[in-house]
């Protein structure tokens, strides 16, 4: 991929109110596949409906071929003990997460922009590491995510302050040094008021600036660090819309909003998710809303004429093996195309089922289900892969 960070220093004067959402961490957070995808193709000229708050200015049509790019979004990176034990075995004593991510690398790196969700704070290189309920994960995951093809990670989750402000600062520092863009938690006040922009280079060599916004429903009862009340973005609709508008003013042509929301372990969309989605999709500053936290795939729907990916399920995690859905996820591929006005529209939404293999005698691996189904190396998992594909696509329930 060809991606560069764009820094735009635009100050926001925002309130840091928290919208309450039901339950925090449940037991589901404890340790415990021919390629197939669902897909909807849109009319590129279709205009989202019911957008009352921000009239779209008339823009001159462009004579150039419209710019196109695609984004891949994946589920929670929730690092339990079995994952780093696998990484240690794969690395011959040192921690190497690349073999775990290798089966998904082709899917991730082929995107023009790939965004992960790093749910857990990162520990010092030599540890100590900890899992549920207060995570402190090996920082060696960050260069492996970069190697796999990710360009950015959102970081606002109910575990963001598990190790306090110190752990938060360490986490964003690791991401900075690794070259992964990030948003949702901040080491400095200035960073908290700077829109997160990434510059995506399209296949024909032109650039598109994409803004990222990330927020969480809460922090598992822990307070936002008193010394840094601006350090974590909580779900507050006016604040999120203000961040999206600031990103637009700083040059973003597309804005993606990632929310840590819903009820842990349940596929049903909550009333609060629907309320927030309804309000956010009324803003023309926001192009796509997508989510994490439920650890199980949730539906993809249109709300007020805009796409909402309610829950991507898990990417890397080791949870209760009695709940196989906690090992399933989806890699959503969203294709954008420039309209004559210069704005971008979503023209295709695809859903590729993913599967995390369980911890045990065999090493844990993050699989693209469609690719694994035609790879003889995974023939012993065929029935599990078929079941995961069927279950994920049923839950996604892409409208036709």
KOLDO-935651 format. One record per residue: residue in one letter; x, y, z of N, C-alpha, C, O, CB in turn. Coordinates in steps of 0.05 Angstrom, whole numbers, plus 5000, padded with zeros to 4 digits. Each point is the difference from the previous one (the first is absolute). Glycine has a CB too. Layout:
KOLDO-935651
aXYZXYZXYZXYZXYZ;...
END
This chain:
KOLDO-935651
x501649765000498450245000501750255000502350005008494249755016;x502250464967501450254999498550195018498050114991503849814961;x499250125072498550155019501850195016502249915008494649724996;x502550624999501550185016498250145020497750044994505650024968;x497750015061498550145019499950294993502050124992499249555044;x496550464967499750284996499250125027498049935012500650014939;x503050255058499550125026498750274996501150174986502749585035;x493950304990498650254998499450105028498449885014499649994941;x503150355052499750105027497550195001500250244994504849725015;x492849924998497550155002498949975028499549775008499550174942;x500750275065499149985028497049965001498550144986505450155030;x495249535001497249965006499450075029501649945017498149694948;x498150515039499250065028497549835004497850094994504250395007;x498549285011497949805001499449925029501850015017499649834937;x496150095051499349905026500649705001499749864980496750495025;x504449555018500749725003497949855015500649855019504350274979;x492649914994497849865015499949714991500749934978496850505026;x501649405014499749714994497149934998498450065018505949845007;x494949984952497349894998500049725011501649834992497650454967;x499149675061500049745013499149784981498250054983501050175061;x502149554958499149774985500049765019501649995019500250194938;x496549625038500049775017502449834996501850064984493349955016;x504849785014502149875015502850034989500450024976496249675037;x505350305004502850014993501049724995498749844985502050575041;x501549524985501349754995498449775011499250005023505250224977;x495149584983498749755009502049774998502350044993493250134992;x503549595022501849775000501149944973502049874998495449955040;x501350294940501049944973502750114995501449914981493950095004;x505650205031502750114996502149825012502450054996495650405004;x501349345015501949835013501349814980498849944979498650105064;x505149864963501149804983498249754998497850055008506950135004;x495449724985498549754999501549744992498849784999497650514989;x497849284558499950284994500550004970500050214987501849975060;x498749754836499150264989499650225022498349955018499449784945;x503750525039499450225018497150084999498850024979505950145016;x494049885028497250065001499650265015501350045021497549474978;x499550664992499350245015497250084994498949944979505950215019;x494049995021497550134995500650274988502150115006495549655032;x500750344944500850254987497550144990498149884991506349924995;x495650475017497950164989501350214982502050135009495049795031;x502050124936501150204982498050234998497649964995505049694979;x498450595030498350244999500250144974501949964984498650095065;x497650134946500250194978501950225009499450135020495949764962;x507050155004501950205009498850285003501150165015502449574963;x494450335007498850275001498050025022498950225004501949834948;x498649745063497950015020500750195022502350005010496549534979;x499450645019500550195022498649905025497749934999502750464968;x501049605056498749925024497650175007500150254996504349585020;x493650054995497650155007500050105028501749925016495849804951;x500650465040499550095027502550115013500949915021495649754983;x504750544984502450135011499450305005500850164984502249514991;x495650395047498950285003502050205010499650244997496149555010;x506550125006501550195016502150154984500850225009498549495029;x501750204939502250124987499550004970500649814986502550055050;x495750354952499550014972502649974984502050135007493950155000;x504149564972502449964984500350224980498250054984501449455022;x502750634994500550224982500349894971501049784996501350485041;x496849904944500449934972503050014994501450195008494049994979;x505649624998502849994993500249954970498349864988502949975057;x500750294942500349964971500749714994501549875015499950604980;x497549424984500649734991502949984991501150204989494149724998;x506049855018502849964991500149864974498449824995503150175053;x500450084935500249874974501849755002500149844981499350604996;x502049535046501749775003498449745005497750015009505950305009;x497749474977498849745007499750005031501850085014500449684946;x495450165050499650015029502049835015500849784991494350295000;x505750035032501849855017498449775014497750045007505250385000;x498549364997498849775014502049905020502450004996494849884963;x501850025064501749865019498349825017497550045002505950344999;x497849435012498549825018501349985027502550045003495949714957;x500050205060500849985027499349735011497849904995501550605011;x502549375009499449765014500050055030501850135011500249594953;x495950205050499650045028499649725013498549844991499450625002;x503549495029499949745014499350045029499950225011503449594956;x496349965047499050005027502050055022502250104995494549594988;x502550255041501650065024502649855000500149764995495750335030;x506450054982502649885007500050005030500750205013501849954944;x496849625055499749985029501949785009499449764998495750395001;x507249935012502249825004500049855026500950115021501750194950;x496549455029500049835023502749845001501650014981493349965018;x505449885022502549865005500749804978502349974993496850095055;x498949804942500549804979501250124975501549864986494849875033;x503050514975501150134976503050065003501549944982494050265009;x505249905032502950065003501649755005502450004995496550465022;x499949334995501449755002500549884972502149894995495750035051;x500250104936500349914973502250164986501749894986493549985012;x504850395006502150174988502849935010501950014985494750365011;x503649555029502649935011500949734988502449974993496550275050;x499349584954500749744987500850054970501949884990494949875041;x501650424956500650064972502750144997501449964979493850075011;x505650125030502550154999502449855012502150125002495250294999;x502349345007502249855012501050135026502450005005498849854950;x497050255061500750135025499650305000499450115022503949534984;x496950494972499350284998497250024989499049814987505850335006;x493950095011497250034992499850084970501050214993497849915054;x499949724937499750054971497149954993499249764998505750134992;x493550325006497249974993499649974970497749974991501250295050;x503249774943499649994971498949744990498250004983505550325013;x497249445013498849754990497049995006498449884984505949905022;x494850335017497250005007498450164980497749934992503550025056;x499950284943498650184981500449924971498550104983502150265051;x501449474960500749954972497749914983499950084977504649805040;x493649944992497949924982498150224992498649974979501749595043;x499750664993498250234992501650224985498850194991498449715049;x505450064957501650224990499150094972499850244994504049595033;x495649984955499350074973497450175000499850194985502449394998;x495950345033497450155002500550285010498850194990498849385018;x504150465012500450265012501750184982499250234995500549565050;x502550114946501950184986499050084972501150194988502649605037;x494450074964498950074973498250245001499450124980501049415007;x498750555037498350235003501650264997502450005006494549745024;x501850474961501450264999500350125028501950155005496249924949;x500149865064500250085028498949775017497849914995501850594993;x502049415031499149795018500250115029502150105008499449534960;x496350335047499950115027499349775020498149864996500450604986;x503149525039499549805021498850155024499950245001503949464983;x495350145035499150115026501649875022499649775007495850324975;x506550065029501749915022498650055026500050225010504249864963;x494649715038498350045024501650025026499150125019497449634957;x505950135025501549985025502450195000501350044980497249485024;x502050595020502550165002502449824999499949765005497750585023;x504749784965502549844996501950045024500250215012499349844938;x501849735056501949995023502850084991500550034976496749615046;x504750384996502850024992500849754985498849795003502350515036;x501049714944500849774983500349745016499249794990503050534980;x499049695053500549765016497849945020500349825017504550264977;x493050075005497849965018500350155026501650195002497849374978;x499150375041498349775000497450044983499150224997502749685049;x497249874944497650014984497749895017500449855019502250084939;x495050165036497649905014497749994982499850154980501950035063;x496449644963497549974984497750115016500250195016501749414960;x495850275019497550095014500349995030501249805010496150044950;x501750355056498350224991501550264994498950184988497649625039;x506150224980501550244995502349924980502049885008496950335038;x500749864929501949924980502550174999499850255004496349584969;x506150045021502550144994501549824981501349815009498950445037;x499649804928500849814980502750054988501150225002494149734987;x506149845000502650034988500150214978498349984981502749545031;x500850674989500150204978501049894974499850144979501150205056;x500249414965500949884975497749964980500549944977503149835049;x493950264983497749984982500150224979499149964977498249825059;x503650464972499850234982501649974974498850044979500650245062;x503249654960501449964975498849774983500250004976503950185046;x494849624992498749784985497550104985499549924977502349755057;x496750504979497650124986500950164976498749994979498850025065;x504650154959501150154978500949824978499550054976501950315055;x500049424976501049814980497749874985500249954976503849965053;x493850044985497749874987498650184980498449914984501049825057;x501150544961498850184980498250215012498950164985501449484984;x499450375058498450215011501450274999502450015002495549655029;x500550544965501050274998499450175025501450195006498149784945;x498349955063499150165022498549825020499149784992500650634979;x500249675054498549865020498350205017501150215008502549424994;x493950315003498550155019500649895028500549765003495850344962;x503550075055500949915027498150065023500649945023503950144960;x493250045011498150065022498449755006498549904983501250585003;x500649415038498549765008499650005030501050185014500949564948;x496550075048499649985028502549915016500050005024495249904966;x506950034996502549925013502250214997502349965009496549574982;x500750704996502050194994501750095024502450034998494750134965;x501649875060501550095024500449785020500250055024497950404969;x502049304998500449775018502650045016500149915023497449794946;x504550425020502650055013500450305005502350095001499649484979;x496050585021500150285006501150174977500349904977500449975070;x499850384959501050184979502749924990500750044977496750335044;x504249514997502749914992499849794978501550024980500250085066;x496549714957499749804980498950114974500849914978498549765057;x498950524967498950134976502250144984500249974976495450105048;x506150094991502250144986501949804987500950054978498750335056;x501049414980501849804989498949884974501449964981500349935066;x495750054953498749884977500150184975500849914979496149855052;x502450494972500050184977502950054991500550054976495250165038;x506249785005502850034992501049774983501450044981499350225061;x498549504966500749764984498850034972501449944980498849775061;x497350374957498850034973501450214984500449974976495249895043;x505250364993501550214986502649894989500750054977497250305053;x503549514987502749904991499749794979501849964984500050145061;x495949764955499649784980499150124974500249864979498649835058;x500150554963499050124975497149944995499150014977505549955005;x493949985039497249954998498550255009500350105022500349414985;x497750604975498350235008498149905021499449765002501050464953;x498649965062498249925021498350235010500850234997502549415017;x494550294998498350205013498249875020499549764999500650534960;x498849875060498249895020501250045028498550035019499849644949;x504350335035501450055025502550174994501249974979497049605042;x502650604998501950214994502050045023499250005024497450224947;x505949815022502150045020500350305008501150065021501249534961;x496750595001500350285005497450144993498449914984506550085007;x494750245022497650164994500050094970497949994987502050175061;x502449914942500250084972499149784981498550044981505250275031;x497249444994499149774983497049965002498849934980505649865027;x494450275016497149965003498450204984497649954995503349865050;x500350414947498650204984500950014971499350184986500150085056;x502149544950501049984973498649784984500249775008504350405008;x494049904964498649794985501949794989502250064991494450274996;x502649425015501649784990499449964970497849914993502249865053;x501950304938499749974971502149814989502350015008495850464989;x501149374984501949834985499750064971497850064990502149585045;x502350354950499950054972500349744985502049865002500050605004;x495949474979499949754985500750064971498950194988497749625043;x505250044957500750024972498449804984500249765005504450405006;x493749934971498449834984501649844980502450064996493750265010;x502749494980501549834982501150164976502049924988495249705025;x501650614981501050164977501950225010500750184985495149724990;x505050095051502150185009499050265012501650175007501249634960;x494650235036499050255012499449965029499949775010498150364946;x501750095059499849995029497150055008498550164988506249985017;x494549745017497550055014500650025030501449835011495849934953;x501850455049500450025028497649895015497750074995505250344998;x497749415026497849875015500450075030502149985011497749644956;x498050475045500050065028498949775017498149864992501350634996;x501849475035499249785018499150125027501350185011501949504966;x494650225033499050075027499449755014498949814989499150634995;x502749555042499649755016499050085028501050205012502649564962;x494450105036499050065027498949745013499349814986499550665000;x501149535040499049775015497750075019499850235009504849574988;x493750005008497750055018500850055029498650135014498749584956;x505150195038500950025027502649865005501349914981494050135033;x505549955011502749905008499849795022501849995017500250454970;x495949405012499749795020499950115029501049875018501449814951;x496550555034499850125027502450155009499950135021497249514989;x505150344975502450165007499650294991498650054980504349545016;x498350605018499650284992501950074977502249884997496450235050;x500750094938501950124981502250125017499450135021497049974944;x506149875028502250105017499650295007499650174983503549514995;x497050375048499550285010502150194990499450244995498449575045;x504750104955502050184991499850054970501450174989501649665047;x495350024950499750034971497149944992499449804988505450075005;x493350315014497249954995499349994970497849924993501250315050;x502949854940499650004971501249744987500049984976500250535024;x500749305016501749794990498549774987501249844985501950275050;x494249874969498449784987497550124990498650165014503449495016;x497250284946497550094988497749815009500149774994502350444967;x495649915052497749855007497750064981500050214986501449805063;x496749814949497850044980498250225010498649985020501649544967;x499950704998498350235004499550114972501850094987500150025060;x495649884944499350064972501050284992501250024979494949685025;x503350515010500950274991503150014998501150124981494950085040;x505449674998502950004999501049854975501950094987498349935064;x498649754943500949844977499550164974501750014983497349565042;x498650554973499450164976502050234998500950074978494249805025;x505550265019502050225000502749904990501450144985496150095052;x503349544972502649894991499949944970501950064986498949745060;x497050094944499749944972500250264984501350014979495949585031;x501450624999500150264985502850115001500950114980494349985032;x506149895011502850105001501849864981501750124987497650005061;x500349624949501649844981499450104971501950034984498049575047;x497650464963499350114974501450274995501250054979494449725023;x504350405018501350264998503049984996501350174988495150025040;x504849594984502949964997500749864974502449964995497850015055;x497949964934500649894973498949734995500549894978503450385023;x494849605018499049734996497850004978498250175001502949715047;x499049944933498049974980498049785006497949984989505450194978;x497549655051498449785010500549995030502350025009497849724947;x497850215060500449975029498649745009497749954995502550555011;x501449345009499149745011499850035030501950105013500249644948;x495850175051499650015029499949715011498249854993499350605003;x504349495022500149735013499050035028501050165015502949704956;x494249975036498850025027500349735015499549794989497250564994;x504149675042500149775018497450005015499750165018505549844987;x492949834987497350025009498649735000501249804994498650674989;x497649535025498549755000500349855026501150115020499549874931;x498549775050500149835023501849774995499749854981495750285033;x506649845003502149804998498849724998498549915018504650385007;x497549574953499149724997497349974987499049774998503750145041;x496050304953497349984988499950124972501150224995496949805051;x500749834936499950094972497850214995500150144980501649415007;x496550475032497750194996501050295002501750075017495149595002;x502250504964500650295000498450125023497549965001503450064949;x500450135068498650125022498550254992500550124979502949695052;x494750274986498650254995501950245000499750194984496249625037;x506250184996501950225000501650014975500650224990499649745060;x500649814939501450004974498350134979500950164984501649425029;x494950354986498250114980499650305004499950154980497849415017;x502250525028499750295005502450164990499750204986497449695054;x505250014967502550144992500449994970500750204988501349695056;x497449884944500349974971498150194985500750124980500749405026;x496150505004498150184988501050295000499750154980496649545034;x504750405009500950275002502550064983500250204986497949815060;x503949804955502550054985499649994970501250154985501249655053;x495850034953499649974970498450244989499650014976500749495029;x498850685012498750244990502150224993499350204988496749685040;x506450074979502150204995501449944974501049784995499750295054;x499450134933501449974975503150005003501449944982494850284996;x504749845046502949995005501049715003502449954998497350505025;x498449364981500849725006499149834976497750014992501950065058;x502349774940499449824977499349725009498449874986504650404987;x498149635049499649725008500349985030501850125012499949714943;x496550025058500249945028500449695002498649854987498550555027;x504849525003500549715003500849955029500850185014500549774938;x498449795057500349955028501549755008500449824985495550425019;x504849765022501349795014498849965028498150155007506249944967;x496749735041499449955028498249765005500449865020500250624987;x497549464976498249775006501549744998499149805011497050474971;x506149725003501649764996498549794984500949774999501550325043;x495549984946498449834983499050174977499350235004499349465035;x501350204937499250154977497150095002498249855008505049894964;x496450525022497350124999499350084972501750014982498950155066;x496949914947499150074972501350254989501050175014494849614997;x504250234962500750234985497450114988498649864986506249975003;x494650425017497550124991500450284989502250115003495449625031;x500350384953500050284993498150145019497849925005503249984946;x500050325059498550175019500150284989502150114995499049605045;x496550414955499950264988501550014974501250214993498349995052;x500549584940501450004974503049965002501350004979495150295005;x504749675040502949965003500549725012498449905015502350604990;x501649394987500749735010501050015029501550175008499749704945;x497849945062501049955028500749715003498349824996498850565022;x505449564988501049735006499949985030501950095014501149884944;x494949915053499650015029502249855016500750105021494449944970;x505949744999502049855016501649814982498849834986498350215054;x505549994962501849844983500949745013501549844989500150584991;x497549525045500849765014502950025008501150225002495649524972;x504550035031502849995009501949974976499349874980499249945064;x503950304959502249934982501849815016499849764997500050704977;x502049655042501849845017498950005028499850215013504249904959;x495349655038498949985027500149705008500049834982497150585012;x502849545032499849735010497950005022500650085023504349824966;x492750025004497850025020498849735005501349794994497850674991;x498549535024498849755009499549814976498550074982499350175056;x503649534961499749824978497249884998499349894979505650015025;x493650125017497249904999498250194984497749934994503049855050;x500350454949498550194983501650054975501550194998496550035043;x501649614938501650024976499850264985501850084986497749445010;x498250625009499650264986502050215009500550194986494749705010;x506150065028502050195010502749974985501850165004495949835040;x502549804940502449964983499650084971501749984984499649655047;x496350474964499350094972500050304998499650145020497649444974;x503250514982500050294995499450054971499449824985503850265052;x497150174955499650084972502050214993500550195015494549694988;x506150104973501650214988498250144981499549904978505049855027;x494750495002498250164983501750154980501850145008494749905029;x502849934937501450154979498050214989497949924989505249685000;x497550655014498350224991501350154978502250115003495849925043;x500749984931501150144976498850274997497550035000503349534978;x500950645019499150284996500650094972502049924988498850185061;x497450074939500450114974499350295000497950085012501149474967;x502650615008499550294999497750064982499849904978505050185030;x493450105001497850094984500850254984502050125006494749695028;x501750274946500750244985500450255017501450184993496149624969;x501150215061500250235018502750015014500850215011494349774996;x506449794993502549995014499749855027502049915011499350514967;x496349555032499649845024500149704993499849924977497450455043;x503149475001500249714996497549865009498750085019506349954987;x494349754980497849835007500949725003501949914987494950394989;x501949555042500649725003498549854977497650024998503050025053;x500949814933498849864977500049705004498749864984502850524987;x499949525049500049715004500749945029501850125011499549804941;x497249905060500549915027500349704999498149864992499450535030;x504849504986500449715001500749915027501050155017500649874936;x497849725053500549885026501449744996498849814991497150425028;x506649754989501549754998500249885028501250125018501550054943;x496049605043500249875027502949935007501649934983493849885010;x505250215033502649935011499649815023497949985012504150474974;x500249415021499949815022502750005014502149984988494549744988;x503350295051502449965016500049715010498049915012502050585002;x502149374981500149735009500550005031501050195011500849654944;x497449945057500149995030502849935010501749904986493549975014;x505250205025502649955014500249715008498149885010502050595006;x502249414979500449725007502649894988502050144999493049805004;x504849814988502449874989501050144974502450024995496149555025;x499650524964500750154976500250305006498550105017499249544954;x504050505015500250295004497550154991498749924981506350045014;x494450265019497750164992500650154975502250114996496549945052;x499349964934500250144975497550164993497849925007505449724977;x497250595003497850184992499549954970501750064983499550295052;x496549534959499549904973497950164985498050095011503249465005;x499350504958497950084981498649744992501249834988501450594994;x494949565026498549754996499949914971500549764994496850355046;x502250074942499849934972502649894989500049814985496650545010;x505649785012502649904991500849745013501149824987500350665006;x497949495033500749755014498549764988501149785001499950495040;x496649784950498449774989501249884975499549774994496550455025;x505749934967501249894976503049955004501449954980495250284992;x504349785052502849955007500249735013498949965022502150544983;x500449304983500249745012501150005029499449815015501250014939;x500950385053501150015027497950005021500449925023503550324959;x493749865011497850035019497849804996497750045009503450444995;x499449304980497949814994498849875025497749935001504649994956;x499450055064499049885025497950175014498649905017505849874987;x495550494988498150185013497650064982498450185005505450035019;x495849634954498050084980497250035012498750204994504149564973;x496350065049497350025011499750255018498050135000501749374998;x502450555018499950255017500050254983498650195006503849565030;x499150254942500150234982497350044986499150234998505849694995;x493949864998497450024988497950115019498350174993502949454977;x499050295055498150095020500450305006498050155003501849385017;x502750554982500650285005499050184977498850215005505249655022;x496550054948499150164977497050035001499050234996504849604977;x494849965032497050015000499050185023498250164996501749384984;x501350435043499150155023500550304997498350175006502549435023;x501650474962500850284997498350144979499050225005505749675009;x494949984963498550134979497050035008498750194993504549634973;x495849995050497350035010499750235020498050144999501449374995;x502650535023499950215019500450284987498750195007503049505028;x500150324945500450254986497550094986499250235001505649654992;x493849934994497450044988500050254982498350185003499649605037;x504150244943500150234982497450034984499149814988505950145009;x493950295003497550044984500649984971502150084990496150225045;x499949594950500349964971498350214985500050004975500849515032;
END
